[in-house]
């Protein structure tokens, strides 16, 4: 379930603010992955998380996914 943290009546501003928060999520995810001691059989999941982290850390905020897409990616991993 996607929750909206920003006013949806201002869609452009809401997406811009969300993409800033996505960058912060990328920083958190990067730190978690650096400290992860995932077993070898989890390497596909780790690689998927690294790909997601890289997408969230794009220098262009417009290239970053929104949280709805991030949630879909995480749900697909079945963590």
ABEGO torsion letter per residue (X at the ends): XBBBABBAABAAAAAAAAAAAAAAAAAAAAAAAAABBBBAAAAAAAAAAAAAAAAAABABAAABBBAAAAAAAAAAAGX
